[in-house]
Amino acid sequence: MSPTFRPRERRIQKFKTGRDAAYALRPDVPIYGFRPEVLKADARAFVENFSGKTAYAVKTNGEEFVLKALAEAGITCFDVASPGEFEAVRAVSPDAEMLYMHPVKAQSDIRLALEKYGIRVLSLDHEDEIAKILRIVRAGDLDPSEITLYVRLQTKGHAAYELSKKFGAAPAHAVELLQRLDRIGFKTGLCFHVGSQMDDAEAYQRALASADWVRSRAGVPLAGIDVGGGFPAEYGHDPRRKKPDFPTLPELMGQIRTDIDDYGFSDLPQIAEPGRVIVARSLSVIVRVLLKKGQRLYINDGIWSSLSDSWTGKITLPARFLPDPSRKRRTGNPEKLVPFKVCGATCDSVDILSRPFWLPETVDTGDWIEIGHIGAYSLALRTRFNGFYPDTFVEVETPFDEEAGLESFASLETMAD
Ligand SMILES: *Cc1c(COP(=O)(O)O)cnc(C)c1O
């Protein structure tokens, strides 16, 4: 354990449900409801559905309590991208393997990875990155044959977040990179990342087809194939829309397994780097309505705190209305869901959620809303903007979907002013 690591003293209160937490604490600040058993179950479900090695993508949610629960669930390999993430993983699991899968790295971070953290798997998509890595290998008198360098391939897809524009070598370039790495004496692999919340199973197939083409042209032995992340999490559903024709996780992973076989990669070690699909359902946030103004609700969270990912990703979030029991008078029909425009906690005028929350017409100042499935890219993207920084956690036993009162949701359409 590194000397700079100090465990944060955090006595987490435990509740049976999110509703119990809201009514017991009556919080004015957002409260995160962490469900460790859901996290562990979702991690194990992924591992069971994937034939290779599962490397959790730390950037999705790198909180100490998350990494610890994952280590307890048997995750022994982590996809990391920065010294902060190396440190976070080491702090909870001294022997976990780390894969440094960021294709563009600082020279000093490569040195730290190879020398201090003993990382032996890295990725790249350009020859100048090879030069950077080689400099550290030579300076440290390391043996290149003990290091596996994965060439990141360009992909094309339609994920909610498209990452292929930023990273990845075109196929012919990837062939050159593999051959160059092989000549130097490194072990080589191929990797890709199709984007996040991928709703198109064929994106993995197209990427594997491309990897197959590159392998056959390169003619060098491969030490592994890494299919990246992007596996979709289950979110909420807007009852007014047709349920999308979405593969379940076992279906999607079955399809990927078939594609791995079909393209002749099944005899190679395989890696996946799931983030969202493992951690999304493990956290909710209980927010409070600070003011109701007609069809507008002002809440104590927003795009600068926990809710930026779901907005950019156009995700339908499930929500549960938790009316303040001490409110005596209400107007409206409690059975009728209406769309509310939701304004965030900061004074910033862009801090307005672009899509409506459907809530009972009776919602009012002082009520709470528990927003579910925000475990991915929420805590990691919090800012201290305007002095707001939600950081209160409770543990909740009941999975979010298994408690009554799930009729509310944040929908997909954009709202007019
Ligand atoms: C972000 C990222 C992941 C995780 O993506 P999810 O969509 O959360 O599964 C995996 N691999 C790489 C290289 C990434 O950048």
PDBQT file of the ligand as one rigid body, heavy atoms in Angstrom, charges set to zero:
ROOT
HETATM    1  C1  LIG A 501     -14.586   4.305 -21.016  1.00  0.00    +0.000 C 
HETATM    2  C2  LIG A 501     -13.905   3.080 -21.483  1.00  0.00    +0.000 A 
HETATM    3  C3  LIG A 501     -14.418   1.812 -21.158  1.00  0.00    +0.000 A 
HETATM    4  C4  LIG A 501     -15.702   1.608 -20.400  1.00  0.00    +0.000 C 
HETATM    5  O1  LIG A 501     -16.789   1.932 -21.204  1.00  0.00    +0.000 OA
HETATM    6  P1  LIG A 501     -18.303   1.584 -20.752  1.00  0.00    +0.000 P 
HETATM    7  O2  LIG A 501     -19.129   2.111 -21.852  1.00  0.00    +0.000 OA
HETATM    8  O3  LIG A 501     -18.559   2.275 -19.469  1.00  0.00    +0.000 OA
HETATM    9  O4  LIG A 501     -18.393   0.097 -20.629  1.00  0.00    +0.000 OA
HETATM   10  C5  LIG A 501     -13.711   0.714 -21.585  1.00  0.00    +0.000 A 
HETATM   11  N1  LIG A 501     -12.579   0.832 -22.312  1.00  0.00    +0.000 NA
HETATM   12  C6  LIG A 501     -12.061   2.037 -22.645  1.00  0.00    +0.000 A 
HETATM   13  C7  LIG A 501     -10.810   2.101 -23.434  1.00  0.00    +0.000 C 
HETATM   14  C8  LIG A 501     -12.709   3.192 -22.256  1.00  0.00    +0.000 A 
HETATM   15  O5  LIG A 501     -12.208   4.391 -22.603  1.00  0.00    +0.000 OA
ENDROOT
TORSDOF 0
